[in-house]
Amino acid sequence: MTMTESQMAPPSGALPELDRVVEAFGDLPTLAPVALRVIELADDEDLSLDQLAKVIGTDAGLAARLLRLVNSAAYSPGREVTNLNRAAILLGLRTLKMVTLGFTLVAEVSAGSIDCSLIWRRSLATGVLARRLASRLDEDLADDAFVAGLLSNVGKVALASSEAYLATVDANGPWLSPAIEREALGFTSDQVSARILADWGLPRLLVDAVGSRDHSGQPCHPTPVGAILQVADAAAMLILAESDDDKARALDTVILAAATHVGMTVGEVERVIEESGPEVDELAGAFDLDTISPVAVDEIVSSAQARLARLSLDVAALLSEEKQRNEELAETNERLAAAASTDALTGLPNRRTFDAFLSNQVASRVRNPRSTSLALVIFDLDHFKRINDTHGHAIGDEVLQEFGARLLAGCRRGELAARIGGEEFALVLPEVLPQELEGAAERMRIMFGATPVETSVGPVFVTASVGGSHTNHLRADLERQLFEAADGALYTSKNLGRNRVTIVSLT
């Protein structure tokens, strides 16, 4: 979900200062002649990669950077690529177009007292981690997440022109949180970054992702990439933390961000961090991060924009098409999931869903113990074989369908009715008082037997034997014990003459 304009906008009193910082950072420079020619040629449907490689080859600097990019870990060609034709084949037309655009986006700013080496490393680590996270969550967002992460901190560089910001850095350390930035300036560096990217005319996807990353406690609804950035930024902070205290705080932030924004566990995020380490180190070496000087801040933009090679200029149209495909796939998956979890005859949840629901209820009580009981009731239709033998299986099916409908009608919110076998049904009651359980089961037994089932051959009377179990004591293997106790109570009802209820308590 994209943030609304009111959520992204800083207080009105902060607008003049925000405008001044953005203007001081500079506008998008004019593209070099070779870059303009490449973008122009890229619109030619008959253009060949060989022709495009020849045009790029007329600019030695552009050609060198292109070869450097294609030989990085991001593309992993397997062997060193030494000529532009091979690089063009590996990257493709759209990528080449974006490489050319990216290499020409160079902003000239004064770094002031801001540690640009830290910004560079944090941005690179965030980009790599964001791509890895996105690959696990939605592969289609991986490249977008990398680019957004790598460009997300240009606002901090731009704020080098703000005396108030530099004073806050001196007082609080080199990397200010959004909360501290907002308190000192009335806006955050993420908002500055989003404004700069928007002024450069970059895809809205990147602008919204960076603008919605703000995690300073203000009302905020991150876009999917923005949510990934929050986790990636926290993970980057963990990677770069030097003291044990900083690492502990960073780990807490990672855990909270992962659970809140992308639904990932600590273990899953830790694996992403481990996988990302080698790529962060390799790209750091490829872009000379070990020797970067505090005044070389223009490189953060040009090198970051190189990664725009993997983002299409027509990203909006591609995302629209992908969204439609994803929606169609989601509908198909929902139908398949429903078919896999539902009994085809009665429409009730099947045994697989019943087992999962009961297991989840036990797990919920482990996390949040309560005084009420968890109960399981099993119903078995009496002499059902006689119905099939007398009237045929089609009539038996009608009886099962009606029994399922009556069971479902007798459920309360939060309970699960399921068909777990041929003529066996079950009801899971997550919250019930023990003294109420037997009465509830008895009412359902009477409801089943008091009114005949209207079938295509006339009314058919059917009764049910009922067995139930309940407990509020947690123990290992509780699901199996509840089921075995309820099943044993069911057979007690059958042995006592059927059409009756037996309830047992697990202590």
N, C-alpha and C positions, 0 to 999 in steps of 0.2 A: 504494500500500500504506500502510495506517495504522500509525503507531507503536504498539508495545505499551505498556501502562501502565508497565512497568518501565523502558522507554526514556524515557518522558516525565517520569517522576518524578525529582525532585532527590534528593540524598543525604538520609538521614533526619535528620541534624543540621541541615539547612537548612529543614526543614518549618515549624518555628515562625515563622521570619522570613518565609517565603513566605506563610504564612497571615495574618500580621500585615499585610503589604503589601496583600494582596488585600482584607482586611477594611477597611483604612483608606481604600481607594479608594471604597468605598460600594456599596450594593446597587442593584439596578434600581429606580428610583423608580416611584411609582404613576402610571399613565397618566392623562392629563387626561381629563375627562368626554367631550370631543368625540372623542378618540382611542378611548376605550372604546366609544363609540357606533358609530364607523366600523368597528371590528373586529367588533363584534356584527352590524352590518348586512351585513358582507361574507360572512357565513355564510348569508345569505338568498339562495336561488337566484333569487328573483323580483326582487331589488333591481336598480334601474336606475342607470346612471351619473349621470343627472340628479338622482336622489334623493340619491345619495352626495355629489355636488358641493354640493348645498344644505346638507347637514350640515357639510361642511368649511368652507363659507363663513361659518358662525357663529363661527369662530375666525379673527380677522384675521391673527394671526401665522402660523398654519398655512397659510392661503390664500396669503399672500405668499411663504412658502418654497416652496410647491408650484409657483407660477408661476415662481419663480426656477429651480427645478430643471428644469422642462419646457422652459425657454428656453436651457438650457446646451447645450454641444456634444455631450453624451452622447445627446441626443434629436434635435437638429437638425431642428426642425419646418419650417424653410425661411422662415418669417416669424414675427414676434413673436406669442406667444400672450398675450392680455390678459384672458381670462375663464376661470373654472373649468370650465365645461362643455366648452370646447375642450380644456383640459388633461386632463380626465377621459377624453375620447375617445382622446387620444393615448397616455395612460399605461395605461388599462385598469384593471379592478377589482382584480386582484391587486397591481398596482403601487401603486395608491392606498392599499391596506391597509398595505403595507409602508412607504410614505412616512409615513403617520400614526404608525406604530409608531416609525420611525426618528427623527422629529423630537421625540419625547418622551423619548428616552433621553439624558438630560443628567446627567453626573456632576460633582459639585463637589469639586475637590481643590485643594490648594496646590501650586504648581509648584516651589517651592523655588528652587534655582539652575539648574534644567534649562532649556535653551533650547527653549521650546515652539514657537517659530516654525520652528526646524529640524525638530522632530518633525513638525509639520503639513505642511511642504513635502515632507519625505522620504516621509511616509505617502501624500500625494496623488500624488506622482510614482510611488511603488511601485504604487499602485492603477491608475493609468492605464497604466503599462507592463505590469502583470500582465494587464490586460484585452486589450491589444494582442497580447501573447505568446499568451494563451489563444485568441484569435481565429484565430491561425495554426495552433495545435496541435489545439484542440478547441473549436469555437464554443460548445458547450453550457456550457463552463466559464467563459466570458468574464465574465459578470456576477458569478459567485461569486468569481472571481479579483480583480475590482475591489474588491468589498466586503472580502474578506479582507486585501488589501493596505492598504486605508484604515484598517482597524481593528487591524492587526497590531502597532502600536507603542504601544497604550495602556498596555502594561506598563511602558514607559519613563517615561510620565507618572506612573503609580502609584508607581514607585520613588522619586519625589521625597520620599516620607515616610521613606526609608531613609538614615540618616546614612552608613552604609558605602558606599552607592551614590553619594551626592553626593561623598564624599571621593574615590572612584575616578574620578568625572567630573572633579573638579578636577585629579587627577594625570595623567589619560590623555586628556583632551579630551571634547568634548560627546557624541560618539557612540561608545559602547562596543561592542566586538565581543562575541559570545556567549562566546568563550573567556575574555576578561577578566572578564565578568560572572560566569561560573561560578567563576573563581578567587577573585573577591572575595566572592561571596555564597553559592556552592554551588548556584546555579540561574541561569537566564537570564530576561531580560525577555520573551522569547517564551513561556516557561512561565507567567509572570505574566499575559500577555495572554490566553493560552488559558484560564486559570482564571477570569479576569474575564468573558470571553465566555461560558463555560460557566455561571457564576453568573447571568448575565443571561438565560439560557435561549435563547440564539441557536442556530441550526441546527448540528448536529454537524459538518456539512461545514466550517463556518468554524472551529470550535474545533480540529478535527483538522488543518486546513491550517496554521493559525498555530502550533499545538503541534509540528508535524512539520517546521517550517521550520528548526529549530535546525541551524546549520552550524558548530558549534564543535569538530568533530573527534570528537564522541561517536558511538557506533553509532546510526545514524538511517536510517529509510526514509520519506522524505517522501511524503505523499499527492500525487496529481496536481496539485492546486492548491498544495500546499506546495512542490513542486518548482518550479512556475512562480514562486512568491513568492521563492525563493532567487535566481533569475535577475533578476527584476524589482527586488529590493532592491539587488543589485549594480549594475544599470543605473542605478537612482536615485542611488546613491552617485556614479556616474560623472557624471551630469548635474549634481549639486550640488557636485562637487569644485571647489575654487578653484585650488589649486597644481598645477603640472605633475607633481610627485611623487605627489600624491594621485590625480590622473587616471590616471597610469601604473599605480599599484597597483589602482585600481578597474577598469581595463580588463583587467588580468590576472585579477582575480576574476570579471569578466563572462565572459571566454573560458572559464575553467575550469568555472564554474557552467552555462553554456549547453551545453557539450559533455557534461558529466557528467549533468545532470538532465533536459534536454529535447531533447538531440540536435540542437541548432541550431549553425550555423557562425557565425563572427564577423560575416561580412557580413550574414547574416540578422538577427542581433541589432542590428547597427548601423542597419539599415533600420527596425526597430521603434522604436529610440530616436529616429531622425529624424522618423518619423511621429507620435510621441507628444509631441514638443516643443510644438507649437501648442496641443494640448489641455491640457497641463499649465499653460501660461501662461494660457489662457482660464479654466480652473477656478480657478486661483490668484486671478485678478482677481474672479471671481464670488463667491468666499468671503472677499474682503478680506484676502488673505494678505500683501499688501504693508504693511498697517497693523496686523497682528496683534501684540498685546502679550504679553510673557512671562507675564502673569497670566491670559490668556484661554484657559486650557487646557481649559475645559469645552466649548469649541467643537469641539475635535478629535473628541469623541464625537458630539455632535449632528449636525455636518455629515457625519461619516463615516456615521452611521446613515441619513442621508438616502439614501445609495446603496443601502440595503437595500430601497429601493423596487423594485429589480429582482430581488429574491430572494423566492421564494414561501414562505409559512409552511408549506406542505406539501411542502417541498423533498425530503424523504426519499422520499415516494411518487413524485414526479416523477423523481427520479434512478433509482429502482428500475425504473420503466417505461423510462427512457432506456437504462439498462444492458442491459435485455432486447433493446431495438431494436438497440443497438450490437452485441450479441453475434450477433444474427441477421444483421445487415449484414456483420459480420466473417466469418461462415461463408460468406455469399454471395460476398464479395470473395475469400476463399481459394479457393473453387471456380472463380471466374472467372480468378484468377491462375494456378491450376494448369492450367486449360484453355489459357490463353494461353502458358504456358511448356512444355507437354508435347506430345510427338508422340502423336496420337490412336491410332495403330495399335500402336506398340510400348510406349507408356507411358514411354519415355525422354525426357529433356529434348530440346527441339527446337533448331533452329539459332539462334533468338533467345537462348535461355538459354545455349547453348554460347558465342556471341559475348560475352555479358555476363560469363560465368565466366572466360573467357580474359583479357578486359580487366581484370577484377578481380585476377587473379593477377599480371598485369604490374604493375598499380598497387601491389599489396602488396610486390612486389620493389623498387619504387622507394623505398617507405617503409622497407623492411627488407631490404637486400641479403643474399644468402646464397651459399654455395659450391656447393650442389647446382644441378642444371639444371632448368629449366622445359621440359617436353616435350609435343609434340603428335603423336599417331599417328592416321592416317586408314585406314579399312578400306573396301574396295570389293568387293562380291560378284562373283565371276567368272561371266561368261556368264549373268547373272541374266535377261536378256531371253529366253533359251532356256527357262527354267523357266516364265515367264509364257506363252510361246507354246505350250509343250508341255502344261502342266497347267492353265493358266488363272490369272487374277490372284488368285483366292481362295487357291490353293495358294501363289502367290508371297507373299501376305500372311502365310501361316502360316510360311514360311521366314524372312521378315523379323522376325516376332515372336520366333522361336526364336533367331535370330542376336543380336537385341537382348538377350534373356534371358541368353545365354551371355556376351556382352560385359559385361553388368552383374555377372554372377557372378565375372568375372575381375578386377573393380576392387578396389583397396584403398581404405581410408578416406581421404577427402580428394580422391580423383580423381573426374572427371566423365566418364561415358559418355553420348553423345548420338547421335541420328539427325540428320544434317545435310543429307541429300538423299534421293533415291529409294532407292538401294541403298548409300548411303554412310553410314558411321558414324565417329565420332571419339572419341578418348579423350585427355583432358587430364591430365597427370601433373605436379602442382605441385612435387613434390620427388622427384628421381630422380638416381641416379648415372649418368653417360653409359655406363659399361661394363655397366650392368645393363639399359639400355633395350632394346637389340637382342634380348637373351635373353628379356625379358618379352614383347616383340612376337612373337617366334618361337613361344613357348609358346602364345600366344593363337591364332596362325595354325593351329598343329597341332590345337588344341582344336576349332576351327571345322570343319576338314576331315576329322578322323579319325572322327567319328561322324555318320551321316546324320541329317537332320531327319525325324522321324516326322510325316507329314502324313495327311490324310484319304484320300489315294490311295496311301499307302505311303511308304516311306523315299525321301528325296531327298537326294542328295549335293551339297554345295556347298562351294566353297573361297573364299578371300579373298586379294586382293592387298593388301599393306600398305606404307604409306610413313610415315616419321616424321622429325621434326626436333627439335632441342633446343639450348638455349643457357643460359649463366649471365651473359651480357654484356647489359647494358641499353642500349637505343637507342630512337630515335624510331620510331614505327610498328611496334613489335616484333610485335604480334598479326598484322598482315598478312604480315610477313616469315616468321614461323613457319608460317603456313598455306600460303603459297606454296611454301615449301621442302618441307613435308610432302606437299603435292599433287604437286610435281615428283618427289619420291621415289616416290610411289605410281605415277606413270606410268612411271617407270623399272622398277618391279617388273612392271608389265603388259607393257612392251616386251621384258622378259627372259623372258617365258613365263608370267606370272601365278603365283598361289599361292606367293608369296615375299615376303620383307621387305627393304626398303631404308631405311636410316637415314642422315640427314645432320646435320652439326653446323654451327650458325651461329657464326662466330667474329668 
